[in-house]
Amino acid sequence: MNFYGDDTRPKYACARCGSNEVRGEFDTCPVFRAEGDRIIYLRSETYPDLSALYCNNCHADIEIENIDALIIE
């Protein structure tokens, strides 16, 4: 239920707090460069396989029936 008493929240909104801002958990790998006696952060490489979604507000798991069928625009 939302503030208005009906259930019009988006399909993948958080069931716990109602937030519609979700974050994924992509497999990422930080890339560094060795330079002298230092390590310099260059970037983070992302592998496109999404493994889960979480609420960005309260960090609850977002329930997904079939993650392979999830459409990301």
All heavy atoms as a GROMACS GRO file, in nm:
protein
  583
    1MET      N    1   0.083  -0.119   0.000
    1MET     CA    2   0.000   0.000   0.000
    1MET      C    3   0.087   0.125   0.000
    1MET      O    4   0.195   0.126   0.057
    1MET     CB    5  -0.088   0.004   0.124
    1MET     CG    6  -0.196  -0.102   0.128
    1MET     SD    7  -0.329  -0.055   0.020
    1MET     CE    8  -0.440  -0.187   0.050
    2ASN      N    9   0.036   0.229  -0.061
    2ASN     CA   10   0.110   0.354  -0.060
    2ASN      C   11   0.035   0.458   0.022
    2ASN      O   12  -0.063   0.428   0.089
    2ASN     CB   13   0.135   0.403  -0.204
    2ASN     CG   14   0.007   0.431  -0.279
    2ASN    OD1   15  -0.098   0.449  -0.220
    2ASN    ND2   16   0.015   0.434  -0.411
    3PHE      N   17   0.079   0.580   0.015
    3PHE     CA   18   0.020   0.691   0.090
    3PHE      C   19  -0.129   0.706   0.064
    3PHE      O   20  -0.206   0.741   0.150
    3PHE     CB   21   0.095   0.819   0.056
    3PHE     CG   22   0.040   0.943   0.120
    3PHE    CD1   23   0.066   0.970   0.252
    3PHE    CD2   24  -0.039   1.030   0.047
    3PHE    CE1   25   0.014   1.084   0.312
    3PHE    CE2   26  -0.090   1.144   0.105
    3PHE     CZ   27  -0.064   1.171   0.239
    4TYR      N   28  -0.171   0.677  -0.059
    4TYR     CA   29  -0.311   0.696  -0.098
    4TYR      C   30  -0.399   0.577  -0.066
    4TYR      O   31  -0.518   0.578  -0.091
    4TYR     CB   32  -0.320   0.729  -0.247
    4TYR     CG   33  -0.243   0.854  -0.282
    4TYR    CD1   34  -0.121   0.847  -0.346
    4TYR    CD2   35  -0.291   0.980  -0.246
    4TYR    CE1   36  -0.049   0.961  -0.377
    4TYR    CE2   37  -0.220   1.094  -0.275
    4TYR     CZ   38  -0.100   1.084  -0.340
    4TYR     OH   39  -0.028   1.196  -0.369
    5GLY      N   40  -0.341   0.470  -0.014
    5GLY     CA   41  -0.420   0.354   0.024
    5GLY      C   42  -0.445   0.255  -0.088
    5GLY      O   43  -0.525   0.165  -0.073
    6ASP      N   44  -0.379   0.271  -0.200
    6ASP     CA   45  -0.391   0.174  -0.308
    6ASP      C   46  -0.253   0.120  -0.341
    6ASP      O   47  -0.153   0.169  -0.294
    6ASP     CB   48  -0.460   0.233  -0.431
    6ASP     CG   49  -0.386   0.352  -0.488
    6ASP    OD1   50  -0.278   0.387  -0.436
    6ASP    OD2   51  -0.436   0.412  -0.583
    7ASP      N   52  -0.249   0.015  -0.420
    7ASP     CA   53  -0.122  -0.048  -0.452
    7ASP      C   54  -0.084  -0.015  -0.596
    7ASP      O   55  -0.099  -0.095  -0.685
    7ASP     CB   56  -0.129  -0.198  -0.430
    7ASP     CG   57   0.009  -0.262  -0.426
    7ASP    OD1   58   0.109  -0.188  -0.419
    7ASP    OD2   59   0.017  -0.385  -0.429
    8THR      N   60  -0.034   0.108  -0.617
    8THR     CA   61   0.004   0.151  -0.751
    8THR      C   62   0.156   0.165  -0.764
    8THR      O   63   0.203   0.229  -0.855
    8THR     CB   64  -0.062   0.286  -0.786
    8THR    OG1   65  -0.023   0.383  -0.689
    8THR    CG2   66  -0.212   0.273  -0.792
    9ARG      N   67   0.228   0.106  -0.671
    9ARG     CA   68   0.374   0.117  -0.679
    9ARG      C   69   0.426   0.036  -0.797
    9ARG      O   70   0.364  -0.062  -0.838
    9ARG     CB   71   0.440   0.073  -0.549
    9ARG     CG   72   0.422  -0.072  -0.516
    9ARG     CD   73   0.485  -0.104  -0.380
    9ARG     NE   74   0.453  -0.238  -0.341
    9ARG     CZ   75   0.525  -0.345  -0.374
    9ARG    NH1   76   0.634  -0.332  -0.444
    9ARG    NH2   77   0.488  -0.465  -0.335
   10PRO      N   78   0.541   0.073  -0.850
   10PRO     CA   79   0.601  -0.002  -0.961
   10PRO      C   80   0.629  -0.146  -0.921
   10PRO      O   81   0.650  -0.177  -0.803
   10PRO     CB   82   0.732   0.074  -0.989
   10PRO     CG   83   0.710   0.211  -0.936
   10PRO     CD   84   0.620   0.194  -0.818
   11LYS      N   85   0.633  -0.233  -1.018
   11LYS     CA   86   0.652  -0.376  -0.995
   11LYS      C   87   0.776  -0.406  -0.912
   11LYS      O   88   0.773  -0.490  -0.822
   11LYS     CB   89   0.660  -0.450  -1.129
   11LYS     CG   90   0.678  -0.599  -1.115
   11LYS     CD   91   0.678  -0.666  -1.250
   11LYS     CE   92   0.691  -0.818  -1.237
   11LYS     NZ   93   0.686  -0.883  -1.368
   12TYR      N   94   0.886  -0.339  -0.938
   12TYR     CA   95   1.011  -0.368  -0.868
   12TYR      C   96   1.044  -0.267  -0.759
   12TYR      O   97   1.157  -0.258  -0.714
   12TYR     CB   98   1.126  -0.378  -0.969
   12TYR     CG   99   1.106  -0.492  -1.065
   12TYR    CD1  100   1.080  -0.468  -1.199
   12TYR    CD2  101   1.110  -0.623  -1.021
   12TYR    CE1  102   1.060  -0.573  -1.287
   12TYR    CE2  103   1.088  -0.729  -1.108
   12TYR     CZ  104   1.064  -0.703  -1.240
   12TYR     OH  105   1.043  -0.807  -1.328
   13ALA      N  106   0.945  -0.192  -0.712
   13ALA     CA  107   0.967  -0.103  -0.598
   13ALA      C  108   0.983  -0.187  -0.472
   13ALA      O  109   0.943  -0.304  -0.467
   13ALA     CB  110   0.850  -0.007  -0.583
   14CYS      N  111   1.040  -0.128  -0.370
   14CYS     CA  112   1.065  -0.200  -0.246
   14CYS      C  113   0.935  -0.230  -0.173
   14CYS      O  114   0.855  -0.139  -0.146
   14CYS     CB  115   1.157  -0.118  -0.156
   14CYS     SG  116   1.197  -0.198   0.000
   15ALA      N  117   0.914  -0.354  -0.140
   15ALA     CA  118   0.794  -0.395  -0.067
   15ALA      C  119   0.800  -0.349   0.078
   15ALA      O  120   0.697  -0.331   0.142
   15ALA     CB  121   0.777  -0.546  -0.074
   16ARG      N  122   0.919  -0.329   0.132
   16ARG     CA  123   0.934  -0.289   0.272
   16ARG      C  124   0.908  -0.141   0.293
   16ARG      O  125   0.827  -0.102   0.375
   16ARG     CB  126   1.073  -0.324   0.324
   16ARG     CG  127   1.090  -0.290   0.472
   16ARG     CD  128   1.231  -0.302   0.523
   16ARG     NE  129   1.282  -0.437   0.509
   16ARG     CZ  130   1.409  -0.469   0.528
   16ARG    NH1  131   1.497  -0.376   0.559
   16ARG    NH2  132   1.450  -0.592   0.514
   17CYS      N  133   0.979  -0.054   0.216
   17CYS     CA  134   0.967   0.091   0.241
   17CYS      C  135   0.897   0.166   0.130
   17CYS      O  136   0.867   0.284   0.145
   17CYS     CB  137   1.106   0.152   0.267
   17CYS     SG  138   1.209   0.169   0.120
   18GLY      N  139   0.874   0.102   0.015
   18GLY     CA  140   0.803   0.166  -0.096
   18GLY      C  141   0.890   0.244  -0.191
   18GLY      O  142   0.840   0.298  -0.290
   19SER      N  143   1.019   0.253  -0.166
   19SER     CA  144   1.108   0.329  -0.253
   19SER      C  145   1.112   0.267  -0.392
   19SER      O  146   1.113   0.145  -0.408
   19SER     CB  147   1.250   0.331  -0.194
   19SER     OG  148   1.340   0.393  -0.284
   20ASN      N  149   1.117   0.352  -0.495
   20ASN     CA  150   1.127   0.301  -0.632
   20ASN      C  151   1.269   0.313  -0.684
   20ASN      O  152   1.295   0.293  -0.802
   20ASN     CB  153   1.028   0.370  -0.725
   20ASN     CG  154   1.061   0.516  -0.746
   20ASN    OD1  155   1.141   0.575  -0.675
   20ASN    ND2  156   0.997   0.577  -0.845
   21GLU      N  157   1.364   0.346  -0.597
   21GLU     CA  158   1.504   0.354  -0.637
   21GLU      C  159   1.574   0.225  -0.594
   21GLU      O  160   1.590   0.200  -0.475
   21GLU     CB  161   1.571   0.475  -0.573
   21GLU     CG  162   1.710   0.498  -0.627
   21GLU     CD  163   1.768   0.630  -0.581
   21GLU    OE1  164   1.711   0.734  -0.617
   21GLU    OE2  165   1.869   0.627  -0.510
   22VAL      N  166   1.610   0.144  -0.691
   22VAL     CA  167   1.674   0.017  -0.662
   22VAL      C  168   1.815   0.016  -0.719
   22VAL      O  169   1.848   0.091  -0.810
   22VAL     CB  170   1.593  -0.103  -0.718
   22VAL    CG1  171   1.454  -0.107  -0.656
   22VAL    CG2  172   1.581  -0.097  -0.869
   23ARG      N  173   1.898  -0.069  -0.661
   23ARG     CA  174   2.035  -0.081  -0.710
   23ARG      C  175   2.061  -0.227  -0.740
   23ARG      O  176   2.002  -0.317  -0.680
   23ARG     CB  177   2.136  -0.029  -0.609
   23ARG     CG  178   2.136  -0.106  -0.479
   23ARG     CD  179   2.241  -0.054  -0.383
   23ARG     NE  180   2.227  -0.116  -0.255
   23ARG     CZ  181   2.270  -0.238  -0.224
   23ARG    NH1  182   2.330  -0.311  -0.314
   23ARG    NH2  183   2.252  -0.287  -0.103
   24GLY      N  184   2.146  -0.249  -0.834
   24GLY     CA  185   2.183  -0.385  -0.869
   24GLY      C  186   2.311  -0.426  -0.800
   24GLY      O  187   2.376  -0.346  -0.733
   25GLU      N  188   2.343  -0.549  -0.818
   25GLU     CA  189   2.470  -0.598  -0.768
   25GLU      C  190   2.538  -0.663  -0.886
   25GLU      O  191   2.524  -0.782  -0.910
   25GLU     CB  192   2.449  -0.697  -0.655
   25GLU     CG  193   2.579  -0.744  -0.594
   25GLU     CD  194   2.556  -0.819  -0.466
   25GLU    OE1  195   2.547  -0.752  -0.362
   25GLU    OE2  196   2.547  -0.941  -0.471
   26PHE      N  197   2.607  -0.582  -0.963
   26PHE     CA  198   2.680  -0.630  -1.078
   26PHE      C  199   2.814  -0.684  -1.030
   26PHE      O  200   2.867  -0.643  -0.928
   26PHE     CB  201   2.707  -0.517  -1.177
   26PHE     CG  202   2.586  -0.472  -1.252
   26PHE    CD1  203   2.509  -0.367  -1.205
   26PHE    CD2  204   2.548  -0.535  -1.368
   26PHE    CE1  205   2.397  -0.325  -1.274
   26PHE    CE2  206   2.437  -0.493  -1.438
   26PHE     CZ  207   2.362  -0.388  -1.391
   27ASP      N  208   2.870  -0.775  -1.106
   27ASP     CA  209   3.004  -0.822  -1.078
   27ASP      C  210   3.099  -0.715  -1.132
   27ASP      O  211   3.102  -0.686  -1.250
   27ASP     CB  212   3.031  -0.956  -1.149
   27ASP     CG  213   2.947  -1.068  -1.090
   27ASP    OD1  214   2.918  -1.061  -0.969
   27ASP    OD2  215   2.911  -1.159  -1.163
   28THR      N  216   3.174  -0.654  -1.042
   28THR     CA  217   3.268  -0.549  -1.083
   28THR      C  218   3.409  -0.585  -1.039
   28THR      O  219   3.429  -0.663  -0.947
   28THR     CB  220   3.231  -0.413  -1.022
   28THR    OG1  221   3.235  -0.422  -0.881
   28THR    CG2  222   3.095  -0.366  -1.068
   29CYS      N  223   3.501  -0.527  -1.107
   29CYS     CA  224   3.641  -0.552  -1.079
   29CYS      C  225   3.717  -0.420  -1.088
   29CYS      O  226   3.724  -0.360  -1.196
   29CYS     CB  227   3.695  -0.652  -1.181
   29CYS     SG  228   3.868  -0.688  -1.161
   30PRO      N  229   3.772  -0.370  -0.976
   30PRO     CA  230   3.849  -0.246  -0.984
   30PRO      C  231   3.980  -0.271  -1.057
   30PRO      O  232   4.042  -0.376  -1.043
   30PRO     CB  233   3.874  -0.209  -0.837
   30PRO     CG  234   3.859  -0.336  -0.762
   30PRO     CD  235   3.764  -0.422  -0.840
   31VAL      N  236   4.021  -0.174  -1.138
   31VAL     CA  237   4.145  -0.184  -1.216
   31VAL      C  238   4.240  -0.075  -1.165
   31VAL      O  239   4.202   0.041  -1.155
   31VAL     CB  240   4.118  -0.165  -1.367
   31VAL    CG1  241   4.246  -0.171  -1.445
   31VAL    CG2  242   4.019  -0.270  -1.416
   32PHE      N  243   4.362  -0.116  -1.135
   32PHE     CA  244   4.464  -0.026  -1.082
   32PHE      C  245   4.586  -0.028  -1.174
   32PHE      O  246   4.604  -0.121  -1.252
   32PHE     CB  247   4.507  -0.069  -0.941
   32PHE     CG  248   4.396  -0.076  -0.843
   32PHE    CD1  249   4.326  -0.195  -0.823
   32PHE    CD2  250   4.360   0.034  -0.767
   32PHE    CE1  251   4.223  -0.203  -0.732
   32PHE    CE2  252   4.257   0.027  -0.675
   32PHE     CZ  253   4.188  -0.093  -0.658
   33ARG      N  254   4.671   0.072  -1.159
   33ARG     CA  255   4.799   0.073  -1.229
   33ARG      C  256   4.908   0.083  -1.123
   33ARG      O  257   4.900   0.166  -1.031
   33ARG     CB  258   4.808   0.192  -1.323
   33ARG     CG  259   4.942   0.198  -1.398
   33ARG     CD  260   4.951   0.312  -1.498
   33ARG     NE  261   4.948   0.441  -1.429
   33ARG     CZ  262   4.866   0.540  -1.461
   33ARG    NH1  263   4.780   0.529  -1.559
   33ARG    NH2  264   4.869   0.654  -1.394
   34ALA      N  265   5.008  -0.003  -1.135
   34ALA     CA  266   5.123   0.004  -1.046
   34ALA      C  267   5.217   0.110  -1.098
   34ALA      O  268   5.256   0.109  -1.215
   34ALA     CB  269   5.193  -0.132  -1.040
   35GLU      N  270   5.248   0.205  -1.012
   35GLU     CA  271   5.336   0.315  -1.053
   35GLU      C  272   5.431   0.345  -0.938
   35GLU      O  273   5.391   0.398  -0.834
   35GLU     CB  274   5.252   0.438  -1.087
   35GLU     CG  275   5.330   0.550  -1.150
   35GLU     CD  276   5.238   0.660  -1.196
   35GLU    OE1  277   5.169   0.640  -1.299
   35GLU    OE2  278   5.234   0.764  -1.130
   36GLY      N  279   5.559   0.310  -0.955
   36GLY     CA  280   5.656   0.329  -0.847
   36GLY      C  281   5.616   0.247  -0.726
   36GLY      O  282   5.592   0.127  -0.736
   37ASP      N  283   5.603   0.313  -0.612
   37ASP     CA  284   5.562   0.243  -0.490
   37ASP      C  285   5.415   0.267  -0.458
   37ASP      O  286   5.372   0.253  -0.344
   37ASP     CB  287   5.650   0.283  -0.372
   37ASP     CG  288   5.641   0.432  -0.340
   37ASP    OD1  289   5.584   0.507  -0.421
   37ASP    OD2  290   5.695   0.471  -0.235
   38ARG      N  291   5.337   0.306  -0.559
   38ARG     CA  292   5.194   0.336  -0.540
   38ARG      C  293   5.108   0.250  -0.631
   38ARG      O  294   5.152   0.200  -0.733
   38ARG     CB  295   5.164   0.483  -0.572
   38ARG     CG  296   5.241   0.579  -0.487
   38ARG     CD  297   5.213   0.722  -0.525
   38ARG     NE  298   5.246   0.744  -0.668
   38ARG     CZ  299   5.203   0.847  -0.739
   38ARG    NH1  300   5.124   0.936  -0.684
   38ARG    NH2  301   5.238   0.861  -0.864
   39ILE      N  302   4.984   0.238  -0.593
   39ILE     CA  303   4.880   0.176  -0.676
   39ILE      C  304   4.780   0.287  -0.706
   39ILE      O  305   4.730   0.353  -0.615
   39ILE     CB  306   4.810   0.060  -0.602
   39ILE    CG1  307   4.910  -0.051  -0.569
   39ILE    CG2  308   4.693   0.007  -0.681
   39ILE    CD1  309   4.964  -0.124  -0.690
   40ILE      N  310   4.750   0.307  -0.833
   40ILE     CA  311   4.660   0.414  -0.875
   40ILE      C  312   4.533   0.352  -0.931
   40ILE      O  313   4.538   0.270  -1.023
   40ILE     CB  314   4.728   0.504  -0.980
   40ILE    CG1  315   4.853   0.567  -0.919
   40ILE    CG2  316   4.630   0.610  -1.031
   40ILE    CD1  317   4.940   0.637  -1.018
   41TYR      N  318   4.420   0.392  -0.874
   41TYR     CA  319   4.291   0.344  -0.922
   41TYR      C  320   4.262   0.406  -1.058
   41TYR      O  321   4.270   0.527  -1.077
   41TYR     CB  322   4.180   0.382  -0.823
   41TYR     CG  323   4.042   0.348  -0.873
   41TYR    CD1  324   3.995   0.218  -0.866
   41TYR    CD2  325   3.961   0.446  -0.929
   41TYR    CE1  326   3.869   0.186  -0.914
   41TYR    CE2  327   3.835   0.414  -0.976
   41TYR     CZ  328   3.790   0.284  -0.969
   41TYR     OH  329   3.665   0.252  -1.016
   42LEU      N  330   4.227   0.321  -1.156
   42LEU     CA  331   4.196   0.368  -1.290
   42LEU      C  332   4.046   0.368  -1.318
   42LEU      O  333   3.990   0.465  -1.365
   42LEU     CB  334   4.267   0.282  -1.395
   42LEU     CG  335   4.419   0.284  -1.392
   42LEU    CD1  336   4.474   0.187  -1.495
   42LEU    CD2  337   4.470   0.426  -1.418
   43ARG      N  338   3.983   0.257  -1.291
   43ARG     CA  339   3.840   0.243  -1.325
   43ARG      C  340   3.787   0.114  -1.264
   43ARG      O  341   3.861   0.034  -1.211
   43ARG     CB  342   3.820   0.241  -1.476
   43ARG     CG  343   3.881   0.117  -1.542
   43ARG     CD  344   3.872   0.120  -1.694
   43ARG     NE  345   3.943   0.008  -1.751
   43ARG     CZ  346   4.074   0.001  -1.769
   43ARG    NH1  347   4.151   0.101  -1.732
   43ARG    NH2  348   4.129  -0.107  -1.823
   44SER      N  349   3.659   0.096  -1.278
   44SER     CA  350   3.596  -0.028  -1.238
   44SER      C  351   3.532  -0.090  -1.361
   44SER      O  352   3.451  -0.026  -1.428
   44SER     CB  353   3.488  -0.001  -1.132
   44SER     OG  354   3.434  -0.121  -1.086
   45GLU      N  355   3.571  -0.211  -1.393
   45GLU     CA  356   3.513  -0.281  -1.506
   45GLU      C  357   3.392  -0.360  -1.458
   45GLU      O  358   3.397  -0.426  -1.354
   45GLU     CB  359   3.615  -0.373  -1.572
   45GLU     CG  360   3.726  -0.294  -1.639
   45GLU     CD  361   3.820  -0.382  -1.718
   45GLU    OE1  362   3.807  -0.506  -1.716
   45GLU    OE2  363   3.909  -0.324  -1.783
   46THR      N  364   3.286  -0.352  -1.534
   46THR     CA  365   3.161  -0.417  -1.496
   46THR      C  366   3.132  -0.531  -1.592
   46THR      O  367   3.142  -0.516  -1.713
   46THR     CB  368   3.044  -0.316  -1.501
   46THR    OG1  369   3.076  -0.209  -1.414
   46THR    CG2  370   2.916  -0.379  -1.457
   47TYR      N  371   3.094  -0.641  -1.536
   47TYR     CA  372   3.050  -0.754  -1.615
   47TYR      C  373   2.898  -0.752  -1.612
   47TYR      O  374   2.837  -0.737  -1.507
   47TYR     CB  375   3.108  -0.884  -1.556
   47TYR     CG  376   3.258  -0.878  -1.553
   47TYR    CD1  377   3.326  -0.835  -1.440
   47TYR    CD2  378   3.332  -0.909  -1.666
   47TYR    CE1  379   3.464  -0.826  -1.438
   47TYR    CE2  380   3.470  -0.899  -1.665
   47TYR     CZ  381   3.535  -0.858  -1.550
   47TYR     OH  382   3.671  -0.848  -1.551
   48PRO      N  383   2.834  -0.765  -1.727
   48PRO     CA  384   2.692  -0.732  -1.740
   48PRO      C  385   2.592  -0.829  -1.678
   48PRO      O  386   2.473  -0.810  -1.693
   48PRO     CB  387   2.672  -0.726  -1.891
   48PRO     CG  388   2.775  -0.818  -1.945
   48PRO     CD  389   2.893  -0.805  -1.853
   49ASP      N  390   2.635  -0.930  -1.608
   49ASP     CA  391   2.540  -1.024  -1.549
   49ASP      C  392   2.487  -0.971  -1.416
   49ASP      O  393   2.560  -0.968  -1.317
   49ASP     CB  394   2.604  -1.161  -1.528
   49ASP     CG  395   2.643  -1.226  -1.659
   49ASP    OD1  396   2.577  -1.197  -1.761
   49ASP    OD2  397   2.739  -1.305  -1.660
   50LEU      N  398   2.363  -0.930  -1.414
   50LEU     CA  399   2.299  -0.882  -1.293
   50LEU      C  400   2.260  -1.002  -1.208
   50LEU      O  401   2.196  -1.094  -1.256
   50LEU     CB  402   2.174  -0.800  -1.329
   50LEU     CG  403   2.098  -0.739  -1.213
   50LEU    CD1  404   2.184  -0.634  -1.144
   50LEU    CD2  405   1.971  -0.676  -1.264
   51SER      N  406   2.299  -1.001  -1.082
   51SER     CA  407   2.270  -1.116  -0.997
   51SER      C  408   2.157  -1.091  -0.899
   51SER      O  409   2.095  -1.186  -0.852
   51SER     CB  410   2.396  -1.159  -0.921
   51SER     OG  411   2.442  -1.053  -0.840
   52ALA      N  412   2.126  -0.963  -0.868
   52ALA     CA  413   2.020  -0.934  -0.771
   52ALA      C  414   1.987  -0.785  -0.777
   52ALA      O  415   2.063  -0.705  -0.830
   52ALA     CB  416   2.064  -0.972  -0.631
   53LEU      N  417   1.872  -0.748  -0.719
   53LEU     CA  418   1.834  -0.608  -0.702
   53LEU      C  419   1.806  -0.584  -0.554
   53LEU      O  420   1.752  -0.670  -0.486
   53LEU     CB  421   1.709  -0.574  -0.782
   53LEU     CG  422   1.724  -0.556  -0.932
   53LEU    CD1  423   1.588  -0.526  -0.994
   53LEU    CD2  424   1.822  -0.447  -0.966
   54TYR      N  425   1.840  -0.462  -0.509
   54TYR     CA  426   1.819  -0.424  -0.370
   54TYR      C  427   1.762  -0.284  -0.365
   54TYR      O  428   1.789  -0.202  -0.452
   54TYR     CB  429   1.951  -0.426  -0.292
   54TYR     CG  430   2.020  -0.559  -0.297
   54TYR    CD1  431   2.117  -0.585  -0.392
   54TYR    CD2  432   1.986  -0.660  -0.208
   54TYR    CE1  433   2.180  -0.708  -0.398
   54TYR    CE2  434   2.048  -0.782  -0.213
   54TYR     CZ  435   2.144  -0.806  -0.309
   54TYR     OH  436   2.206  -0.929  -0.315
   55CYS      N  437   1.688  -0.254  -0.260
   55CYS     CA  438   1.637  -0.119  -0.238
   55CYS      C  439   1.755  -0.030  -0.204
   55CYS      O  440   1.838  -0.064  -0.120
   55CYS     CB  441   1.537  -0.120  -0.123
   55CYS     SG  442   1.479   0.046  -0.080
   56ASN      N  443   1.765   0.084  -0.270
   56ASN     CA  444   1.874   0.177  -0.243
   56ASN      C  445   1.851   0.256  -0.115
   56ASN      O  446   1.942   0.318  -0.064
   56ASN     CB  447   1.893   0.272  -0.361
   56ASN     CG  448   2.032   0.329  -0.367
   56ASN    OD1  449   2.129   0.261  -0.337
   56ASN    ND2  450   2.042   0.455  -0.406
   57ASN      N  451   1.731   0.249  -0.060
   57ASN     CA  452   1.697   0.322   0.061
   57ASN      C  453   1.716   0.237   0.186
   57ASN      O  454   1.790   0.273   0.276
   57ASN     CB  455   1.552   0.372   0.052
   57ASN     CG  456   1.513   0.459   0.168
   57ASN    OD1  457   1.589   0.547   0.207
   57ASN    ND2  458   1.398   0.435   0.225
   58CYS      N  459   1.651   0.120   0.190
   58CYS     CA  460   1.657   0.036   0.311
   58CYS      C  461   1.736  -0.092   0.290
   58CYS      O  462   1.750  -0.173   0.381
   58CYS     CB  463   1.517   0.005   0.362
   58CYS     SG  464   1.425  -0.114   0.263
   59HIS      N  465   1.785  -0.115   0.170
   59HIS     CA  466   1.872  -0.228   0.135
   59HIS      C  467   1.803  -0.364   0.136
   59HIS      O  468   1.869  -0.467   0.136
   59HIS     CB  469   1.997  -0.230   0.223
   59HIS     CG  470   2.064  -0.097   0.232
   59HIS    ND1  471   2.126  -0.038   0.124
   59HIS    CD2  472   2.074  -0.009   0.334
   59HIS    CE1  473   2.173   0.079   0.160
   59HIS    NE2  474   2.143   0.100   0.287
   60ALA      N  475   1.672  -0.365   0.135
   60ALA     CA  476   1.598  -0.492   0.130
   60ALA      C  477   1.612  -0.556  -0.007
   60ALA      O  478   1.631  -0.487  -0.108
   60ALA     CB  479   1.450  -0.467   0.160
   61ASP      N  480   1.602  -0.687  -0.012
   61ASP     CA  481   1.602  -0.758  -0.140
   61ASP      C  482   1.476  -0.724  -0.217
   61ASP      O  483   1.367  -0.716  -0.160
   61ASP     CB  484   1.605  -0.910  -0.118
   61ASP     CG  485   1.734  -0.959  -0.058
   61ASP    OD1  486   1.831  -0.881  -0.052
   61ASP    OD2  487   1.739  -1.075  -0.016
   62ILE      N  488   1.489  -0.705  -0.348
   62ILE     CA  489   1.375  -0.684  -0.436
   62ILE      C  490   1.343  -0.819  -0.499
   62ILE      O  491   1.429  -0.881  -0.561
   62ILE     CB  492   1.404  -0.580  -0.546
   62ILE    CG1  493   1.448  -0.446  -0.484
   62ILE    CG2  494   1.287  -0.564  -0.640
   62ILE    CD1  495   1.344  -0.378  -0.399
   63GLU      N  496   1.221  -0.862  -0.481
   63GLU     CA  497   1.180  -0.993  -0.532
   63GLU      C  498   1.164  -0.988  -0.683
   63GLU      O  499   1.094  -0.903  -0.737
   63GLU     CB  500   1.049  -1.036  -0.467
   63GLU     CG  501   1.016  -1.180  -0.490
   63GLU     CD  502   0.896  -1.224  -0.407
   63GLU    OE1  503   0.888  -1.187  -0.289
   63GLU    OE2  504   0.810  -1.294  -0.464
   64ILE      N  505   1.232  -1.080  -0.753
   64ILE     CA  506   1.227  -1.089  -0.898
   64ILE      C  507   1.195  -1.232  -0.936
   64ILE      O  508   1.265  -1.324  -0.893
   64ILE     CB  509   1.363  -1.049  -0.961
   64ILE    CG1  510   1.403  -0.909  -0.916
   64ILE    CG2  511   1.356  -1.056  -1.112
   64ILE    CD1  512   1.544  -0.873  -0.954
   65GLU      N  513   1.090  -1.252  -1.013
   65GLU     CA  514   1.050  -1.387  -1.053
   65GLU      C  515   1.154  -1.452  -1.143
   65GLU      O  516   1.193  -1.566  -1.124
   65GLU     CB  517   0.914  -1.384  -1.122
   65GLU     CG  518   0.802  -1.342  -1.032
   65GLU     CD  519   0.673  -1.318  -1.107
   65GLU    OE1  520   0.664  -1.353  -1.227
   65GLU    OE2  521   0.581  -1.264  -1.046
   66ASN      N  522   1.197  -1.381  -1.247
   66ASN     CA  523   1.293  -1.436  -1.344
   66ASN      C  524   1.392  -1.326  -1.379
   66ASN      O  525   1.366  -1.243  -1.466
   66ASN     CB  526   1.220  -1.486  -1.468
   66ASN     CG  527   1.313  -1.549  -1.569
   66ASN    OD1  528   1.434  -1.553  -1.550
   66ASN    ND2  529   1.257  -1.596  -1.679
   67ILE      N  530   1.507  -1.329  -1.316
   67ILE     CA  531   1.605  -1.221  -1.337
   67ILE      C  532   1.656  -1.217  -1.481
   67ILE      O  533   1.694  -1.112  -1.531
   67ILE     CB  534   1.720  -1.231  -1.235
   67ILE    CG1  535   1.792  -1.097  -1.227
   67ILE    CG2  536   1.815  -1.345  -1.270
   67ILE    CD1  537   1.866  -1.073  -1.100
   68ASP      N  538   1.654  -1.330  -1.549
   68ASP     CA  539   1.700  -1.333  -1.688
   68ASP      C  540   1.603  -1.261  -1.782
   68ASP      O  541   1.642  -1.218  -1.890
   68ASP     CB  542   1.721  -1.476  -1.735
   68ASP     CG  543   1.835  -1.544  -1.661
   68ASP    OD1  544   1.933  -1.474  -1.626
   68ASP    OD2  545   1.827  -1.666  -1.635
   69ALA      N  546   1.478  -1.246  -1.741
   69ALA     CA  547   1.377  -1.180  -1.823
   69ALA      C  548   1.363  -1.031  -1.787
   69ALA      O  549   1.285  -0.960  -1.849
   69ALA     CB  550   1.243  -1.249  -1.807
   70LEU      N  551   1.439  -0.984  -1.690
   70LEU     CA  552   1.432  -0.845  -1.646
   70LEU      C  553   1.477  -0.752  -1.759
   70LEU      O  554   1.583  -0.773  -1.819
   70LEU     CB  555   1.520  -0.825  -1.523
   70LEU     CG  556   1.515  -0.690  -1.455
   70LEU    CD1  557   1.377  -0.666  -1.397
   70LEU    CD2  558   1.619  -0.684  -1.347
   71ILE      N  559   1.398  -0.651  -1.788
   71ILE     CA  560   1.431  -0.554  -1.893
   71ILE      C  561   1.497  -0.433  -1.830
   71ILE      O  562   1.437  -0.368  -1.744
   71ILE     CB  563   1.305  -0.512  -1.971
   71ILE    CG1  564   1.244  -0.634  -2.040
   71ILE    CG2  565   1.338  -0.403  -2.072
   71ILE    CD1  566   1.106  -0.608  -2.098
   72ILE      N  567   1.619  -0.403  -1.870
   72ILE     CA  568   1.692  -0.286  -1.820
   72ILE      C  569   1.711  -0.191  -1.936
   72ILE      O  570   1.765  -0.227  -2.038
   72ILE     CB  571   1.828  -0.326  -1.762
   72ILE    CG1  572   1.809  -0.424  -1.647
   72ILE    CG2  573   1.906  -0.204  -1.717
   72ILE    CD1  574   1.937  -0.480  -1.590
   73GLU      N  575   1.662  -0.069  -1.921
   73GLU     CA  576   1.672   0.032  -2.027
   73GLU      C  577   1.781   0.131  -1.996
   73GLU      O  578   1.810   0.163  -1.887
   73GLU     CB  579   1.539   0.105  -2.043
   73GLU     CG  580   1.430   0.012  -2.088
   73GLU     CD  581   1.297   0.084  -2.107
   73GLU    OE1  582   1.289   0.205  -2.084
   73GLU    OE2  583   1.203   0.017  -2.145
   0.00000   0.00000   0.00000
